[in-house]
Amino acid sequence: MALLRLGSKSEAFHREGQTWFCTTGLQSDITIQIGEMSFNLHKFPLLSRSGLLEKLIGELPVVDGSARILQLDDIPGGAKTFELISKFCYGVKIELTSLNIVSLRCAAEYLRMTEDYGEGNLIMQTEAFLNEVFGNWEECLKALETCEEVLPYAEELHVVSRCIDSLAMKACTDPQLFNLPSSGQTNSQQNEASAIVWNGISVTTKPEPVGDNWWFEDVSFLNLPLYKQLILAVESRGMKLETISASLIHYAKKYLPLMNRQSSFNNTNHVNHTGTVVSYPSEADQRILLEEIVTLLPNKKGVSSPKFLLRLLRTAMVLHASPSCRENLEKRVGAQLDQTVLVDLLIPNMGYSIETLYDIDCVQRILDHFMSLHQETTFSPCIVEEGEFLGGNDALTPVTMVASLMDGFLAEIAPDVNLKLPKFEVLAATIPDYARPVDDGVYHAVDVYLKAHPWLTDLEREQLCRLMNCQKLSLEASTHAAQNERLPLRVIVQVLFFEQLRLRTCVSGWFFVSENLDNSQNPCGNLGHPRKAGSCPMDSAKDNTVGVDMTDRVSELEKECSSIKEELQKLMKTKKKWTIFSKRFSFRQKLPPCNSKRACDLKDQAMSTNRQQNHENGDVAQ
């Protein structure tokens, strides 16, 4: 610890209760009263060092036979600091340290202890020692902490700003260049840690490299106003925004127990650099602290992790932070929603009227902000084939990731019986159709919602199923949907129709490939003409290979067709509301009467698709 000794005389003061006495043998002629503490002193040592005391003592009325009393309650540092000043005036030995230098410097200025009242007066001595303190990280940090006790005077003398500038300069510099301690370790502790005793011999090891976060724990003991000044100072000096954000995260977790899942308001206390036990702030102070941290967070996207931002948002809801603070956090999360994981997005509902388990309105606002940032993204039409996304546009990647995230979120909130259908539909419909390569996720969420809400009417079920595109379901999802009794009949028919259409397209593609393969492997040039016996020796083996492959494929397709027919027969027995017959597609949907525009559109679309496929591929016998 930095230390400066002043004075040469031995101790000449003793204390009795709340009174200090000077044991010089002379009767006291002035009493300085500071709060409950009294100092029985002599005026001449005080007048020779302090301009203020010279003035005040001179203005006191003369009292015969008793000491005059001077009230001095406004002195910076109070009675503890004035005790050191009294000893300095009498030439008694005192020690200046980083823990008392700030209060002594402010008190010396307050008492006007300049060089006009003695060479080497207290202002000059404290100022010189402060410059030494500023050069050491740990000592400067301790001095800055003590500024809280005399903050107005320390700010007026620029002690706070000089401490902040010194710390900011060192925080932005490699600590190894100045041999700075890291993580609160002193130099002696570092030296001990770097020495290893091996086989009775002390070996000095090379110190481990220090990261950018070496100063986080040290500055976390500062109160919020001083810490805020330090963060602004390091930012102005060009420190990386990622490092600033990491420091803010560290500070928030230290004083906001709700930021840690295992903590609560009644968590344990912690000790600062001065050895003082400090308890966690009150709930009101935590709210102020959280709002300040949000304003200090860098605005650059990706600097703060979504996990931290969502935990901060959750804490803000518990502490009832201002609406502007919560809106700020929601926009920050929305800007990088594609980097969020589902477990962090499950925010418990903290409202006064709790309807749902999770705060769906908050997630809706976050999603709306994300979509507003990506609504002008240009994209090409999606082509979905066998569950693959063939759009090929990198700009859709964040939207596609968010679509998968929201499908998972919908599946998590769907079992909530208090979740209203309109709120579920709005959240699901916010994701555009092109963002989902396949609709298996939204189908799963719809199925879970139908299972948890069996009281939905047929009209509501059909309305809910419009959220998914039956044409974009995978084979596994289509198979499940075809047997799902919770789905409306019309949806099941659509699923079976698109599966039949996919099967028909697959068969046509196989015949097309087979024909091209046969023609390309004919080296004799007899395209379109019967081969003559013995003209091409390799044709027979090639034809056999192609024939075996086609036979296997046709066998597989026959099995799939049989499976579909069995499912259709089951539906005919259970539903008894529709029939299957066809010359061309193996079945034709019996559409309901066009009593609504939606039904008419479905019917026209189905008939148009049938005509188009018949024209392109020809009839296929059932």
Helices and strands as residue ranges (DSSP letters): E 3-6, E 13-16, E 19-22, E 30-34, E 37-41, H 43-47, H 51-59, E 68-71, H 78-90, E 94-97, H 101-110, G 115-117, H 122-134, H 137-146, G 147-150, H 151-156, H 159-171, G 175-177, H 187-193, E 195-198, E 201-204, H 216-219, H 224-236, H 241-255, G 257-259, E 270-271, E 277-278, H 283-296, H 306-318, H 323-335, G 337-339, H 342-345, H 360-374, E 384-385, E 388-389, G 394-396, H 397-413, H 421-429, G 433-435, H 440-452, H 458-465, G 470-472, H 475-482, H 489-520, H 539-575, H 597-617
